[in-house]
Amino acid sequence: MAFGSDKTAATVAAPDVQNVGLWNSGQHLRTSGERRLLWKLDLGILLAASFGWFMRYVDQANLTSAYVSGMKEDLNITGNQYTYMNTSYLVAFSIMQLPSSIIGLKIRPSIWLFSCEIGWTIFTFAQAGARTSTHMYLFRFMVGLFESAFSPVIIFLLGSWYTKRSSLSHRTSTWLLTGFLGEACSGFMQAAIYGTLDGRNGLAGWRWMYIVCGIMSVPSAFLCLLLLPEYPSNTRTWYLTEEDRRLALQRNALAAGPASGFRSASGEASSFILQLSIPLRSLMDP
């Protein structure tokens, strides 16, 4: 299918490697329609993805914070039980990566990720009520199972709507950075919660931490439901018009260029490597 008309060429500006901005490359070369589309995507996909990724890393780091804030004594954790809790999470997270990617292609991403975030929110709350280490094994496994869908679906969405010329790398880097921010903030959050809520209503501070984080995960789930679009070929998202959809398809076609086969293969390889690096990164976390 050809997109090489004069009208299309006028709609989507050609890349200029001499004009690279901090956020958008060659921004002044784009039409108002293309700039508007990118702003919509940033306020839609990037906002929902970043907040969800932030909460995912907060949830992951919470186990360490809870362990040193009274959970070890309350649940009588001994030997390798703490390690088994981490392993339960990582096993579930790893085995569901591929199935989650397939499901994300069959179901609208907004609905699939909303369902998954509600699932991990429920089991985040459940950890506040854990009475034994066995309970934590189960709850951590279920959290990992539901969180596994987030990274592959978001990576595919980013690659479907942004191109190299529209600073795909900047958006991906921003999204990944929020995960490290979530991991860094978890300790400060636990310290604040422990100092203000420990013993409130008969609950230990580490239990309040899971309750607070569960509450924070609820708006993240609804952001995914309201803001994440489908793919350019079939999106029905409320803030994207038919003109936006056609423009996105044109941008993707022009970005492929004459060497579309090679670029597609290399892009898939890069995406695969990135997806592999995320669980491997988790394995290196303490």
Short mmCIF file of the C-alpha atoms (twelve columns), coordinates in Angstrom:
data_MODEL
# 
_entry.id   MODEL 
# 
loop_
_atom_site.group_PDB 
_atom_site.id 
_atom_site.type_symbol 
_atom_site.label_atom_id 
_atom_site.label_alt_id 
_atom_site.label_comp_id 
_atom_site.label_asym_id 
_atom_site.label_seq_id 
_atom_site.Cartn_x 
_atom_site.Cartn_y 
_atom_site.Cartn_z 
_atom_site.pdbx_PDB_model_num 
ATOM 1   C CA . MET A 1   0.000   0.000   0.000  1 
ATOM 2   C CA . ALA A 2   1.500   3.301   -1.059 1 
ATOM 3   C CA . PHE A 3   1.595   6.397   1.103  1 
ATOM 4   C CA . GLY A 4   3.897   8.384   -1.087 1 
ATOM 5   C CA . SER A 5   1.508   11.103  -2.227 1 
ATOM 6   C CA . ASP A 6   2.335   14.819  -2.064 1 
ATOM 7   C CA . LYS A 7   -0.398  15.265  0.525  1 
ATOM 8   C CA . THR A 8   1.131   12.651  2.784  1 
ATOM 9   C CA . ALA A 9   4.590   14.112  2.357  1 
ATOM 10  C CA . ALA A 10  3.246   17.488  3.410  1 
ATOM 11  C CA . THR A 11  1.454   15.987  6.419  1 
ATOM 12  C CA . VAL A 12  4.443   14.159  7.884  1 
ATOM 13  C CA . ALA A 13  7.696   16.091  7.901  1 
ATOM 14  C CA . ALA A 14  10.883  14.396  6.761  1 
ATOM 15  C CA . PRO A 15  13.518  13.782  9.437  1 
ATOM 16  C CA . ASP A 16  16.437  16.134  9.802  1 
ATOM 17  C CA . VAL A 17  19.353  14.769  11.791 1 
ATOM 18  C CA . GLN A 18  20.765  18.283  12.120 1 
ATOM 19  C CA . ASN A 19  17.843  19.404  14.299 1 
ATOM 20  C CA . VAL A 20  17.715  17.390  17.512 1 
ATOM 21  C CA . GLY A 21  15.864  18.825  20.492 1 
ATOM 22  C CA . LEU A 22  16.065  17.739  24.101 1 
ATOM 23  C CA . TRP A 23  12.684  16.014  23.902 1 
ATOM 24  C CA . ASN A 24  11.463  16.044  20.290 1 
ATOM 25  C CA . SER A 25  13.812  15.725  17.350 1 
ATOM 26  C CA . GLY A 26  13.124  18.244  14.560 1 
ATOM 27  C CA . GLN A 27  10.055  19.605  16.322 1 
ATOM 28  C CA . HIS A 28  9.929   22.734  14.156 1 
ATOM 29  C CA . LEU A 29  9.705   20.563  11.021 1 
ATOM 30  C CA . ARG A 30  6.451   18.950  12.063 1 
ATOM 31  C CA . THR A 31  2.956   20.075  11.200 1 
ATOM 32  C CA . SER A 32  0.587   21.236  13.915 1 
ATOM 33  C CA . GLY A 33  -1.342  17.973  13.529 1 
ATOM 34  C CA . GLU A 34  1.724   15.862  14.200 1 
ATOM 35  C CA . ARG A 35  2.785   17.958  17.189 1 
ATOM 36  C CA . ARG A 36  -0.729  17.714  18.599 1 
ATOM 37  C CA . LEU A 37  -0.701  13.942  18.144 1 
ATOM 38  C CA . LEU A 38  2.579   13.609  20.052 1 
ATOM 39  C CA . TRP A 39  1.264   15.714  22.923 1 
ATOM 40  C CA . LYS A 40  -1.831  13.541  23.135 1 
ATOM 41  C CA . LEU A 41  0.287   10.409  23.197 1 
ATOM 42  C CA . ASP A 42  2.588   11.850  25.862 1 
ATOM 43  C CA . LEU A 43  -0.348  12.790  28.082 1 
ATOM 44  C CA . GLY A 44  -2.027  9.441   27.393 1 
ATOM 45  C CA . ILE A 45  0.341   6.523   26.915 1 
ATOM 46  C CA . LEU A 46  3.359   7.996   28.674 1 
ATOM 47  C CA . LEU A 47  1.454   9.271   31.715 1 
ATOM 48  C CA . ALA A 48  -0.425  6.005   32.331 1 
ATOM 49  C CA . ALA A 49  2.641   3.856   31.598 1 
ATOM 50  C CA . SER A 50  4.954   5.881   33.838 1 
ATOM 51  C CA . PHE A 51  2.646   5.925   36.840 1 
ATOM 52  C CA . GLY A 52  1.940   2.203   36.480 1 
ATOM 53  C CA . TRP A 53  5.658   1.404   36.180 1 
ATOM 54  C CA . PHE A 54  6.380   3.573   39.223 1 
ATOM 55  C CA . MET A 55  3.845   1.627   41.268 1 
ATOM 56  C CA . ARG A 56  5.146   -1.696  39.989 1 
ATOM 57  C CA . TYR A 57  8.611   -0.956  41.380 1 
ATOM 58  C CA . VAL A 58  7.187   0.430   44.614 1 
ATOM 59  C CA . ASP A 59  5.305   -2.846  45.073 1 
ATOM 60  C CA . GLN A 60  8.406   -4.873  44.270 1 
ATOM 61  C CA . ALA A 61  10.614  -2.976  46.724 1 
ATOM 62  C CA . ASN A 62  8.007   -3.050  49.489 1 
ATOM 63  C CA . LEU A 63  8.970   -6.557  50.580 1 
ATOM 64  C CA . THR A 64  12.444  -5.412  51.593 1 
ATOM 65  C CA . SER A 65  11.073  -2.382  53.427 1 
ATOM 66  C CA . ALA A 66  8.465   -4.477  55.232 1 
ATOM 67  C CA . TYR A 67  11.015  -7.130  56.181 1 
ATOM 68  C CA . VAL A 68  13.196  -4.668  58.078 1 
ATOM 69  C CA . SER A 69  10.214  -2.846  59.598 1 
ATOM 70  C CA . GLY A 70  8.691   -5.618  61.658 1 
ATOM 71  C CA . MET A 71  7.423   -8.237  59.224 1 
ATOM 72  C CA . LYS A 72  10.282  -10.596 60.051 1 
ATOM 73  C CA . GLU A 73  9.274   -10.721 63.707 1 
ATOM 74  C CA . ASP A 74  5.496   -10.673 63.147 1 
ATOM 75  C CA . LEU A 75  5.552   -13.600 60.686 1 
ATOM 76  C CA . ASN A 76  8.449   -15.385 62.403 1 
ATOM 77  C CA . ILE A 77  10.461  -15.481 59.168 1 
ATOM 78  C CA . THR A 78  13.541  -17.693 59.463 1 
ATOM 79  C CA . GLY A 79  16.196  -19.232 57.234 1 
ATOM 80  C CA . ASN A 80  15.566  -18.779 53.498 1 
ATOM 81  C CA . GLN A 81  11.892  -17.881 53.784 1 
ATOM 82  C CA . TYR A 82  12.499  -14.265 52.786 1 
ATOM 83  C CA . THR A 83  14.404  -15.463 49.693 1 
ATOM 84  C CA . TYR A 84  11.514  -17.780 48.808 1 
ATOM 85  C CA . MET A 85  9.148   -14.813 48.881 1 
ATOM 86  C CA . ASN A 86  11.287  -12.991 46.325 1 
ATOM 87  C CA . THR A 87  11.626  -16.161 44.257 1 
ATOM 88  C CA . SER A 88  7.850   -16.685 44.202 1 
ATOM 89  C CA . TYR A 89  7.424   -13.232 42.707 1 
ATOM 90  C CA . LEU A 90  10.182  -13.666 40.102 1 
ATOM 91  C CA . VAL A 91  9.003   -17.097 38.975 1 
ATOM 92  C CA . ALA A 92  5.470   -15.845 38.328 1 
ATOM 93  C CA . PHE A 93  6.755   -12.669 36.671 1 
ATOM 94  C CA . SER A 94  9.021   -14.621 34.317 1 
ATOM 95  C CA . ILE A 95  6.676   -17.404 33.229 1 
ATOM 96  C CA . MET A 96  3.839   -15.007 32.369 1 
ATOM 97  C CA . GLN A 97  5.839   -12.611 30.163 1 
ATOM 98  C CA . LEU A 98  5.124   -14.416 26.882 1 
ATOM 99  C CA . PRO A 99  1.480   -15.337 27.607 1 
ATOM 100 C CA . SER A 100 0.818   -11.749 28.703 1 
ATOM 101 C CA . SER A 101 2.238   -10.451 25.421 1 
ATOM 102 C CA . ILE A 102 -0.064  -12.725 23.428 1 
ATOM 103 C CA . ILE A 103 -3.115  -11.789 25.481 1 
ATOM 104 C CA . GLY A 104 -2.243  -8.106  25.014 1 
ATOM 105 C CA . LEU A 105 -2.615  -8.591  21.241 1 
ATOM 106 C CA . LYS A 106 -6.005  -10.278 21.586 1 
ATOM 107 C CA . ILE A 107 -7.569  -7.974  24.173 1 
ATOM 108 C CA . ARG A 108 -7.609  -4.177  24.229 1 
ATOM 109 C CA . PRO A 109 -4.434  -3.092  26.094 1 
ATOM 110 C CA . SER A 110 -6.392  -0.690  28.288 1 
ATOM 111 C CA . ILE A 111 -8.747  -3.431  29.489 1 
ATOM 112 C CA . TRP A 112 -6.001  -6.052  29.889 1 
ATOM 113 C CA . LEU A 113 -3.660  -3.814  31.889 1 
ATOM 114 C CA . PHE A 114 -6.557  -2.419  33.945 1 
ATOM 115 C CA . SER A 115 -7.528  -5.987  34.885 1 
ATOM 116 C CA . CYS A 116 -3.933  -6.851  35.749 1 
ATOM 117 C CA . GLU A 117 -3.451  -3.744  37.881 1 
ATOM 118 C CA . ILE A 118 -6.655  -4.442  39.772 1 
ATOM 119 C CA . GLY A 119 -5.350  -7.979  40.313 1 
ATOM 120 C CA . TRP A 120 -2.017  -6.876  41.733 1 
ATOM 121 C CA . THR A 121 -3.773  -4.203  43.820 1 
ATOM 122 C CA . ILE A 122 -5.969  -6.861  45.430 1 
ATOM 123 C CA . PHE A 123 -2.962  -8.975  46.355 1 
ATOM 124 C CA . THR A 124 -1.054  -5.923  47.554 1 
ATOM 125 C CA . PHE A 125 -3.873  -5.349  50.022 1 
ATOM 126 C CA . ALA A 126 -3.809  -9.061  50.855 1 
ATOM 127 C CA . GLN A 127 -0.181  -8.859  51.971 1 
ATOM 128 C CA . ALA A 128 -1.267  -6.472  54.728 1 
ATOM 129 C CA . GLY A 129 -3.268  -9.339  56.214 1 
ATOM 130 C CA . ALA A 130 -0.624  -12.080 55.884 1 
ATOM 131 C CA . ARG A 131 -0.237  -14.227 59.006 1 
ATOM 132 C CA . THR A 132 2.428   -16.715 57.906 1 
ATOM 133 C CA . SER A 133 5.290   -16.873 55.427 1 
ATOM 134 C CA . THR A 134 3.204   -19.302 53.330 1 
ATOM 135 C CA . HIS A 135 0.605   -16.570 52.854 1 
ATOM 136 C CA . MET A 136 3.356   -14.288 51.584 1 
ATOM 137 C CA . TYR A 137 4.585   -16.922 49.115 1 
ATOM 138 C CA . LEU A 138 1.110   -17.082 47.587 1 
ATOM 139 C CA . PHE A 139 0.483   -13.343 47.610 1 
ATOM 140 C CA . ARG A 140 3.903   -12.513 46.120 1 
ATOM 141 C CA . PHE A 141 3.372   -15.129 43.406 1 
ATOM 142 C CA . MET A 142 0.024   -13.593 42.444 1 
ATOM 143 C CA . VAL A 143 1.449   -10.054 42.437 1 
ATOM 144 C CA . GLY A 144 4.220   -11.188 40.069 1 
ATOM 145 C CA . LEU A 145 1.679   -12.976 37.883 1 
ATOM 146 C CA . PHE A 146 -0.396  -9.826  37.365 1 
ATOM 147 C CA . GLU A 147 2.533   -7.409  37.104 1 
ATOM 148 C CA . SER A 148 4.174   -9.488  34.351 1 
ATOM 149 C CA . ALA A 149 1.792   -8.122  31.718 1 
ATOM 150 C CA . PHE A 150 2.783   -4.502  32.135 1 
ATOM 151 C CA . SER A 151 6.226   -4.293  30.537 1 
ATOM 152 C CA . PRO A 152 5.670   -6.274  27.279 1 
ATOM 153 C CA . VAL A 153 2.367   -4.551  26.496 1 
ATOM 154 C CA . ILE A 154 3.734   -1.055  27.169 1 
ATOM 155 C CA . ILE A 155 6.855   -1.715  25.086 1 
ATOM 156 C CA . PHE A 156 4.690   -2.829  22.177 1 
ATOM 157 C CA . LEU A 157 2.401   0.204   22.552 1 
ATOM 158 C CA . LEU A 158 5.304   2.666   22.605 1 
ATOM 159 C CA . GLY A 159 6.784   1.095   19.489 1 
ATOM 160 C CA . SER A 160 3.397   1.166   17.734 1 
ATOM 161 C CA . TRP A 161 2.755   4.884   18.227 1 
ATOM 162 C CA . TYR A 162 6.194   6.507   18.371 1 
ATOM 163 C CA . THR A 163 8.935   6.336   15.760 1 
ATOM 164 C CA . LYS A 164 12.660  6.954   15.994 1 
ATOM 165 C CA . ARG A 165 12.077  10.371  14.482 1 
ATOM 166 C CA . SER A 166 9.547   11.241  17.193 1 
ATOM 167 C CA . SER A 167 12.038  10.441  19.976 1 
ATOM 168 C CA . LEU A 168 10.924  6.929   20.846 1 
ATOM 169 C CA . SER A 169 14.118  6.491   22.851 1 
ATOM 170 C CA . HIS A 170 13.307  9.547   25.002 1 
ATOM 171 C CA . ARG A 171 9.850   8.216   25.845 1 
ATOM 172 C CA . THR A 172 11.156  4.737   26.598 1 
ATOM 173 C CA . SER A 173 13.922  6.138   28.799 1 
ATOM 174 C CA . THR A 174 11.445  8.321   30.684 1 
ATOM 175 C CA . TRP A 175 9.153   5.362   31.247 1 
ATOM 176 C CA . LEU A 176 11.978  3.143   32.522 1 
ATOM 177 C CA . LEU A 177 13.316  5.928   34.755 1 
ATOM 178 C CA . THR A 178 10.070  6.041   36.728 1 
ATOM 179 C CA . GLY A 179 10.729  2.466   37.821 1 
ATOM 180 C CA . PHE A 180 13.998  3.464   39.485 1 
ATOM 181 C CA . LEU A 181 12.213  6.418   41.087 1 
ATOM 182 C CA . GLY A 182 9.605   4.056   42.509 1 
ATOM 183 C CA . GLU A 183 12.304  1.795   43.894 1 
ATOM 184 C CA . ALA A 184 14.088  4.780   45.442 1 
ATOM 185 C CA . CYS A 185 10.905  6.239   46.946 1 
ATOM 186 C CA . SER A 186 9.758   3.008   48.560 1 
ATOM 187 C CA . GLY A 187 12.149  3.306   51.494 1 
ATOM 188 C CA . PHE A 188 11.194  6.914   52.203 1 
ATOM 189 C CA . MET A 189 7.500   6.011   52.000 1 
ATOM 190 C CA . GLN A 190 7.949   3.145   54.444 1 
ATOM 191 C CA . ALA A 191 9.818   5.381   56.875 1 
ATOM 192 C CA . ALA A 192 7.046   7.990   56.749 1 
ATOM 193 C CA . ILE A 193 4.282   5.392   57.083 1 
ATOM 194 C CA . TYR A 194 6.044   3.597   59.933 1 
ATOM 195 C CA . GLY A 195 6.596   6.863   61.784 1 
ATOM 196 C CA . THR A 196 3.006   8.054   61.507 1 
ATOM 197 C CA . LEU A 197 0.827   4.930   61.334 1 
ATOM 198 C CA . ASP A 198 2.660   2.203   63.267 1 
ATOM 199 C CA . GLY A 199 0.233   0.806   65.820 1 
ATOM 200 C CA . ARG A 200 -2.730  2.779   64.465 1 
ATOM 201 C CA . ASN A 201 -5.919  0.682   64.816 1 
ATOM 202 C CA . GLY A 202 -3.775  -2.185  66.051 1 
ATOM 203 C CA . LEU A 203 -1.870  -2.608  62.754 1 
ATOM 204 C CA . ALA A 204 1.916   -2.662  62.428 1 
ATOM 205 C CA . GLY A 205 3.594   -0.052  60.267 1 
ATOM 206 C CA . TRP A 206 4.594   -2.561  57.572 1 
ATOM 207 C CA . ARG A 207 0.954   -3.622  57.180 1 
ATOM 208 C CA . TRP A 208 -0.069  0.003   56.720 1 
ATOM 209 C CA . MET A 209 2.555   0.267   53.996 1 
ATOM 210 C CA . TYR A 210 0.802   -2.375  51.916 1 
ATOM 211 C CA . ILE A 211 -2.557  -0.724  52.534 1 
ATOM 212 C CA . VAL A 212 -1.279  2.687   51.415 1 
ATOM 213 C CA . CYS A 213 0.422   1.221   48.327 1 
ATOM 214 C CA . GLY A 214 -2.744  -0.640  47.421 1 
ATOM 215 C CA . ILE A 215 -4.695  2.602   47.604 1 
ATOM 216 C CA . MET A 216 -2.092  4.280   45.368 1 
ATOM 217 C CA . SER A 217 -2.374  1.491   42.785 1 
ATOM 218 C CA . VAL A 218 -6.106  2.037   42.256 1 
ATOM 219 C CA . PRO A 219 -5.808  5.354   40.330 1 
ATOM 220 C CA . SER A 220 -2.963  3.820   38.315 1 
ATOM 221 C CA . ALA A 221 -5.334  1.081   37.133 1 
ATOM 222 C CA . PHE A 222 -7.980  3.594   36.088 1 
ATOM 223 C CA . LEU A 223 -5.400  5.697   34.251 1 
ATOM 224 C CA . CYS A 224 -4.622  2.645   32.114 1 
ATOM 225 C CA . LEU A 225 -8.317  2.095   31.436 1 
ATOM 226 C CA . LEU A 226 -8.968  5.719   30.465 1 
ATOM 227 C CA . LEU A 227 -5.751  6.726   28.687 1 
ATOM 228 C CA . LEU A 228 -4.133  3.730   26.997 1 
ATOM 229 C CA . PRO A 229 -5.115  3.443   23.329 1 
ATOM 230 C CA . GLU A 230 -5.231  0.346   21.181 1 
ATOM 231 C CA . TYR A 231 -2.922  0.208   18.176 1 
ATOM 232 C CA . PRO A 232 -3.008  2.739   15.296 1 
ATOM 233 C CA . SER A 233 -4.861  0.325   13.017 1 
ATOM 234 C CA . ASN A 234 -7.828  -0.226  15.352 1 
ATOM 235 C CA . THR A 235 -7.811  2.402   18.116 1 
ATOM 236 C CA . ARG A 236 -11.110 3.662   19.511 1 
ATOM 237 C CA . THR A 237 -9.633  5.803   22.274 1 
ATOM 238 C CA . TRP A 238 -11.740 8.833   23.160 1 
ATOM 239 C CA . TYR A 239 -8.991  11.466  22.846 1 
ATOM 240 C CA . LEU A 240 -7.664  10.334  19.435 1 
ATOM 241 C CA . THR A 241 -9.555  11.337  16.299 1 
ATOM 242 C CA . GLU A 242 -9.770  9.518   12.978 1 
ATOM 243 C CA . GLU A 243 -7.291  12.043  11.619 1 
ATOM 244 C CA . ASP A 244 -4.864  11.160  14.433 1 
ATOM 245 C CA . ARG A 245 -5.192  7.473   13.570 1 
ATOM 246 C CA . ARG A 246 -4.494  8.068   9.859  1 
ATOM 247 C CA . LEU A 247 -1.539  10.284  10.734 1 
ATOM 248 C CA . ALA A 248 -0.083  7.618   13.017 1 
ATOM 249 C CA . LEU A 249 -0.373  5.000   10.248 1 
ATOM 250 C CA . GLN A 250 1.314   7.349   7.780  1 
ATOM 251 C CA . ARG A 251 4.144   8.055   10.223 1 
ATOM 252 C CA . ASN A 252 4.731   4.344   10.746 1 
ATOM 253 C CA . ALA A 253 4.748   3.673   7.008  1 
ATOM 254 C CA . LEU A 254 7.250   6.457   6.323  1 
ATOM 255 C CA . ALA A 255 9.406   5.427   9.289  1 
ATOM 256 C CA . ALA A 256 9.736   1.921   7.833  1 
ATOM 257 C CA . GLY A 257 11.307  3.321   4.641  1 
ATOM 258 C CA . PRO A 258 12.735  1.228   1.806  1 
ATOM 259 C CA . ALA A 259 14.568  -1.098  4.206  1 
ATOM 260 C CA . SER A 260 11.419  -1.948  6.135  1 
ATOM 261 C CA . GLY A 261 12.221  -5.652  6.378  1 
ATOM 262 C CA . PHE A 262 15.606  -5.114  7.983  1 
ATOM 263 C CA . ARG A 263 14.337  -2.357  10.265 1 
ATOM 264 C CA . SER A 264 11.360  -4.436  11.330 1 
ATOM 265 C CA . ALA A 265 13.584  -7.390  12.179 1 
ATOM 266 C CA . SER A 266 16.093  -5.257  14.059 1 
ATOM 267 C CA . GLY A 267 13.270  -3.499  15.900 1 
ATOM 268 C CA . GLU A 268 11.761  -6.808  16.978 1 
ATOM 269 C CA . ALA A 269 15.171  -8.007  18.142 1 
ATOM 270 C CA . SER A 270 15.712  -4.830  20.169 1 
ATOM 271 C CA . SER A 271 12.267  -5.167  21.741 1 
ATOM 272 C CA . PHE A 272 12.944  -8.809  22.591 1 
ATOM 273 C CA . ILE A 273 16.272  -7.945  24.215 1 
ATOM 274 C CA . LEU A 274 14.638  -5.118  26.199 1 
ATOM 275 C CA . GLN A 275 11.913  -7.442  27.455 1 
ATOM 276 C CA . LEU A 276 14.519  -9.979  28.532 1 
ATOM 277 C CA . SER A 277 16.508  -7.312  30.365 1 
ATOM 278 C CA . ILE A 278 13.588  -6.365  32.617 1 
ATOM 279 C CA . PRO A 279 13.234  -9.705  34.466 1 
ATOM 280 C CA . LEU A 280 17.032  -10.044 34.486 1 
ATOM 281 C CA . ARG A 281 17.235  -6.590  36.080 1 
ATOM 282 C CA . SER A 282 14.764  -7.802  38.708 1 
ATOM 283 C CA . LEU A 283 16.891  -10.862 39.428 1 
ATOM 284 C CA . MET A 284 19.793  -8.575  40.360 1 
ATOM 285 C CA . ASP A 285 17.689  -6.572  42.816 1 
ATOM 286 C CA . PRO A 286 18.336  -7.360  46.492 1 
# 
